[in-house]
Structure formats: structure tokens, C-alpha cells
Amino acid sequence: MTSASYIFLAGASRGVGREVAKYLTAQNLKVKALLRTEAAAAELEASGIQVALGDALNVGDVERAILADEPIHAVISTIGGLPADGERADFLGNKNLIDAAVKAGVQKFILVTSIGTGNSANALPPQALETLRFVLIEKDKAEKHLIASGLTYTIIRPGGLKSEPATGNGILTEYPRIAGTIHRADVAQLVVRSLNSDRTNNKVLSAVDKNMMYGQAEFTEFTLD
């Protein structure tokens, strides 16, 4: 990564994306964030983040942000919707980001989805799967689009998310049937560490807190170093 290039972050206004923004700026990395509204802009700009206003669901907005003058080294997307939301960004927003990243020649794309997506569906109980069904379908389409794009990718599927401070016990695994919870700040740590780990290239990984897993699944922890 050159000193002139940026990390492009979609989803920085809240949740995991907001935590990712904190870790990136703490490492003095140059960050450009796509925001749908100005609500979080002042706070992000105060931390040194360049803000591009635009909606991930609008192709023109996304291309203007990613294909601007500043070279983008990597894209991180944590965008998604709640089950009650209308048109969600889980697939269409991420598709626009992925397509623009291909045009920009981005080196790596990290997509945060959810346990329950794709081959991790069996990790969740049937009731949870049914509740999240429409969201998971959209996230699955986004994962498949990224894998087919030709970009170097890392897909991270966190378990149930909590907003407490990081525990430092977040782990990744390629085992798709693991389930549990994890703090958003710990997911963000794993995302930022994955950014500079070639071991995560073209991997689909589940993320949980090793002390908050459901059941006693036999699995191998994925090492980033």
C-alpha cells in the first residue's frame, strides 16, 4: 500500500463500520468513507477521515466516490439493513461497491456479512434463519457477486453482535457451522487485521468470540499471521 492510497469504507456511520473507522485512523491510515447523510460527517472528519456523501444504492454516487482522483487500495463494506428496512443495501449496495472497485483496480475487498449466509446456514437454529431469511438471501447474493468479480476478497461473517468494548477474544475460522456472539469492536479488529494479511485472501471466514460460542463445536482457529 502506498502512502498516497486510501482505504475506502462503506458503513462508517454506525455499528461495525464505525468501529473499523476508529481502528483504521488509529493506525494513521488514510480513509475515505461513503456516508448517506451528513449526520456522522463532522465526527468522522474530525478524526481525519475524508467523507464522500452518497448512497450505496446509487451507482453514480458510488463511482464518483471510488473512481475519484485518490487511488483506493482496498474497500471495506459493512453495509446492510435490518429485517424491517425497505430496499436494503445488503446486495444492491454491495454490488455497486464491488463493480466500482473492479473498475478502480482495487487490490482487496473485505465484505462483512453474517453467520447464516451461504454454507453457514446450518449454524443457526431454524427460527433465527426464518427471521433473517430475506436479509441472508441478499447477503448471500453479495458474497457470490464478490467471489465472481475477480477481486481479491475476504468475506467475514460475524455471529450475533454486541456493542460492548472489545474483549480481544474475537477469532476467525473457516469452519462454517460455528455460531456465537461477538462484540462489534472485536469484529472491527479482525477486519483491520485481515486487511494486511495475505492469508485471508479469497477466504470466507466466520467470526465469534471464543468465550461466547454456542455449543462445543470442533473447529480450527484461522491464524492471520
C-alpha positions as CSV (number, residue, x, y, z in Angstrom):
1,M,0.0,0.0,0.0
2,T,1.4,3.4,-1.0
3,S,1.3,6.4,1.3
4,A,-1.0,8.1,-1.3
5,S,-3.6,5.4,-1.4
6,Y,-6.8,5.2,0.7
7,I,-8.9,2.6,2.4
8,F,-12.5,3.1,1.2
9,L,-15.0,2.4,3.9
10,A,-18.8,1.9,3.4
11,G,-20.9,1.7,6.5
12,A,-18.8,4.0,8.7
13,S,-21.7,5.9,10.3
14,R,-22.6,3.1,12.8
15,G,-22.1,-0.4,14.1
16,V,-19.1,-2.4,12.9
17,G,-18.2,0.2,10.3
18,R,-17.9,2.9,12.9
19,E,-15.5,0.7,14.9
20,V,-13.5,-0.1,11.8
21,A,-13.1,3.6,11.2
22,K,-11.6,4.1,14.7
23,Y,-9.1,1.3,14.2
24,L,-8.0,2.5,10.8
25,T,-7.4,6.0,11.9
26,A,-5.6,4.8,15.0
27,Q,-3.1,3.2,12.6
28,N,-2.8,6.5,10.7
29,L,-4.2,5.0,7.5
30,K,-5.8,7.3,5.0
31,V,-9.6,6.6,5.0
32,K,-12.4,7.7,2.7
33,A,-15.9,7.0,4.0
34,L,-19.1,6.9,2.0
35,L,-22.0,8.4,4.0
36,R,-25.6,8.5,3.0
37,T,-26.3,11.5,5.3
38,E,-24.3,14.2,6.9
39,A,-25.2,13.1,10.5
40,A,-21.9,11.4,11.2
41,A,-19.7,13.5,8.8
42,A,-18.4,16.0,11.3
43,E,-17.3,13.4,13.8
44,L,-15.5,11.3,11.1
45,E,-13.9,14.4,9.5
46,A,-12.6,15.4,13.0
47,S,-10.8,12.1,13.2
48,G,-9.1,12.8,9.8
49,I,-11.4,10.8,7.6
50,Q,-12.3,12.1,4.1
51,V,-16.1,12.0,3.7
52,A,-17.9,11.4,0.4
53,L,-21.7,11.9,0.6
54,G,-23.6,9.4,-1.4
55,D,-26.0,6.4,-1.4
56,A,-24.5,3.0,-2.0
57,L,-27.8,2.2,-3.9
58,N,-26.9,4.9,-6.4
59,V,-24.3,3.7,-9.0
60,G,-23.3,7.2,-9.9
61,D,-22.7,8.2,-6.2
62,V,-20.5,5.1,-5.7
63,E,-18.5,5.5,-8.9
64,R,-17.9,9.2,-8.1
65,A,-16.6,8.3,-4.7
66,I,-14.4,5.3,-5.6
67,L,-13.2,6.5,-9.1
68,A,-12.1,9.9,-7.8
69,D,-8.6,11.2,-8.0
70,E,-7.3,9.5,-4.9
71,P,-6.2,5.9,-5.5
72,I,-8.1,3.3,-3.5
73,H,-6.0,0.5,-2.2
74,A,-8.8,-1.5,-0.6
75,V,-12.6,-1.4,0.0
76,I,-14.2,-2.4,3.3
77,S,-18.0,-2.8,3.3
78,T,-20.1,-3.3,6.4
79,I,-23.3,-2.0,4.9
80,G,-26.6,-3.9,5.4
81,G,-30.1,-3.5,6.5
82,L,-32.4,-4.5,9.3
83,P,-35.3,-7.0,8.5
84,A,-37.8,-4.2,8.6
85,D,-35.9,-1.9,6.2
86,G,-37.3,-1.3,2.7
87,E,-34.9,-1.6,-0.1
88,R,-31.7,-2.9,1.6
89,A,-28.1,-2.3,0.6
90,D,-27.1,-5.9,1.5
91,F,-27.0,-6.9,-2.1
92,L,-27.5,-3.9,-4.4
93,G,-25.4,-1.5,-2.4
94,N,-22.6,-4.0,-2.2
95,K,-22.9,-4.9,-5.8
96,N,-22.4,-1.3,-6.7
97,L,-19.3,-1.1,-4.5
98,I,-17.9,-4.3,-5.9
99,D,-18.4,-3.2,-9.5
100,A,-16.8,0.2,-8.9
101,A,-13.9,-1.5,-7.1
102,V,-13.3,-3.7,-10.2
103,K,-13.2,-0.5,-12.4
104,A,-10.8,1.2,-10.0
105,G,-8.4,-1.8,-9.9
106,V,-8.7,-2.1,-6.1
107,Q,-6.3,-4.5,-4.5
108,K,-8.6,-6.1,-1.9
109,F,-12.3,-6.0,-1.0
110,I,-13.4,-7.0,2.6
111,L,-17.1,-7.7,2.9
112,V,-18.7,-8.1,6.3
113,T,-21.9,-10.3,6.1
114,S,-23.3,-12.6,8.8
115,I,-23.2,-16.2,10.1
116,G,-26.2,-17.8,8.5
117,T,-25.2,-16.7,5.0
118,G,-24.3,-19.3,2.3
119,N,-22.8,-22.5,3.7
120,S,-23.1,-21.3,7.3
121,A,-26.9,-21.5,7.2
122,N,-26.8,-24.7,9.3
123,A,-25.0,-22.8,12.1
124,L,-28.2,-21.1,13.0
125,P,-31.4,-22.6,14.5
126,P,-34.4,-22.7,12.1
127,Q,-36.3,-19.9,13.9
128,A,-33.4,-17.5,13.5
129,L,-32.9,-18.5,9.9
130,E,-36.5,-17.8,9.1
131,T,-36.5,-14.4,10.9
132,L,-33.4,-13.3,8.9
133,R,-34.2,-15.1,5.7
134,F,-34.7,-12.1,3.4
135,V,-31.5,-10.4,4.8
136,L,-29.4,-13.5,4.4
137,I,-30.6,-14.1,0.9
138,E,-29.4,-10.6,0.0
139,K,-26.1,-11.1,1.8
140,D,-25.6,-14.4,0.0
141,K,-26.1,-12.7,-3.4
142,A,-23.5,-10.1,-2.4
143,E,-21.0,-12.8,-1.4
144,K,-21.4,-14.6,-4.6
145,H,-21.1,-11.4,-6.7
146,L,-17.8,-10.6,-4.9
147,I,-16.4,-14.1,-5.3
148,A,-17.2,-14.0,-9.1
149,S,-15.8,-10.4,-9.5
150,G,-12.2,-11.4,-9.9
151,L,-11.2,-9.1,-7.0
152,T,-9.0,-10.4,-4.2
153,Y,-11.6,-10.7,-1.4
154,T,-12.1,-11.6,2.3
155,I,-15.6,-12.3,3.5
156,I,-16.1,-12.1,7.3
157,R,-19.3,-13.5,8.7
158,P,-19.8,-12.4,12.4
159,G,-22.2,-14.0,14.8
160,G,-24.6,-12.1,16.9
161,L,-23.3,-8.6,17.5
162,K,-23.0,-6.7,20.8
163,S,-21.9,-3.1,21.4
164,E,-19.7,-3.5,24.4
165,P,-16.0,-2.7,24.3
166,A,-13.6,-5.2,22.6
167,T,-12.7,-8.3,24.6
168,G,-9.7,-9.2,22.4
169,N,-11.1,-12.7,22.2
170,G,-12.5,-12.5,18.7
171,I,-11.5,-15.4,16.4
172,L,-11.9,-16.4,12.8
173,T,-12.5,-19.9,11.4
174,E,-13.2,-21.4,8.0
175,Y,-15.5,-23.9,9.8
176,P,-19.0,-22.8,8.6
177,R,-21.1,-24.4,11.3
178,I,-19.7,-22.3,14.3
179,A,-22.1,-19.9,16.0
180,G,-22.0,-17.5,18.9
181,T,-21.8,-13.8,19.6
182,I,-19.0,-11.2,19.3
183,H,-18.6,-7.5,20.1
184,R,-18.6,-5.1,17.2
185,A,-15.3,-3.7,18.2
186,D,-13.7,-7.2,18.1
187,V,-15.2,-7.8,14.6
188,A,-13.6,-4.5,13.6
189,Q,-10.2,-5.5,14.9
190,L,-10.4,-8.7,12.9
191,V,-11.4,-6.8,9.7
192,V,-8.5,-4.4,10.1
193,R,-6.0,-7.2,10.8
194,S,-7.3,-9.1,7.7
195,L,-6.6,-6.0,5.6
196,N,-2.9,-6.6,5.8
197,S,-2.9,-10.4,6.0
198,D,-2.4,-12.3,2.7
199,R,-3.6,-15.4,4.4
200,T,-7.1,-14.0,4.3
201,N,-7.1,-13.5,0.6
202,N,-10.0,-15.2,-1.1
203,K,-11.3,-16.7,2.2
204,V,-14.7,-16.9,3.7
205,L,-14.4,-16.8,7.5
206,S,-16.8,-16.9,10.4
207,A,-16.1,-14.6,13.4
208,V,-17.1,-15.2,17.0
209,D,-15.8,-14.5,20.5
210,K,-14.1,-17.7,21.7
211,N,-15.7,-17.3,25.1
212,M,-19.2,-16.7,23.7
213,M,-19.7,-19.7,21.3
214,Y,-22.9,-21.8,21.2
215,G,-22.1,-25.4,21.9
216,Q,-18.7,-27.1,21.7
217,A,-18.0,-27.3,18.0
218,E,-14.7,-28.8,17.0
219,F,-13.0,-26.3,14.8
220,T,-9.7,-24.9,13.8
221,E,-9.0,-21.3,14.5
222,F,-7.8,-19.3,11.5
223,T,-4.5,-17.6,12.1
224,L,-3.9,-14.2,10.5
225,D,-0.1,-14.1,10.8
